[in-house]
Amino acid sequence: MQPIEILPWDSAFFGVKIGRVLLESPTEQAMSEAIHQADRDGIRCLYWLVDCAGPLPYHAATSYGFQLADIRVTFERALSAGVERDPLVPGVRRYVPEDLPALVSLARESHRDSRFFRDGNFPVERCEALYEEWIRQSCQSGSATVLVAVEDRQPAGYCVCSVLEDGTGSIGLIAVDPACRRARLGTALVESALGYFRASGMRVATVVTQGRNISSQRLYQGCGFVTRSIGLWYHRWTSAGPGGCG
């Protein structure tokens, strides 16, 4: 197994060579060798996702030049069997092409707690474009199902749902217009996603959020999710990032 991999899509999108550590539970020697390989390959930014239960402590990551970018909290919920006639709750429907401009605009302004925005080296406009591209591809590629929350007949939130071959339903991206959050649209979207997963025969639902995003954690807990795992996202920059920082 290679210790690192270069990420072509991320590299092209952000304009610098980006890689990821593949070692799940590396020794200090293995990690040192991976860092040397990254430097030889000219990788400017290196991602490393560390399980909190792993063997290397925090000081080991910082000694290699990594900075903590995000705390990754994964939630799961078991799903009961059975197919529902209408899995979507009132106020939520499936995406239609006319929704795209509103969803793209919402995506650009949401997800500010993500590791890309918080890193400080990625230009803000590229981070905004990242989530614009994510929701656009989700809506247009057909690889996922996008549910849309509606307020006053206008799109006010979205939830990207994927069904996996292992029987898992995954919520990949969710956002609600801040002006409409008192309307409990987040809960409506999550409950609709759960209904969609049950109707699709999924046995478990998962969703990931940031450790700093307390409101999202409370949303998922209120919908019956429990914590499955906690990971730490580290980023290592070898020099100034694309935004001139770092």
Protein Blocks (a to p, Z undefined) as FASTA:
>chain_A
ZZbdcdfklmmmnopacdddfbfbdcfklmmmmmmmmmmnopabdcddddfkbmbdfklm
mmnopacfbdcddddddddedddfblcdehiacddfklmmmmmmmmmmgoklpmklmnom
acfklmmmmmmmmmmmmmmnopaccddddeehiafbdcdddddfkopacdfbdcddfklm
mnommmmmmmmmmmmmmmnopabdcddddfklmmlmmmmmmnopacfbdcddddddfbdc
fkopZZ
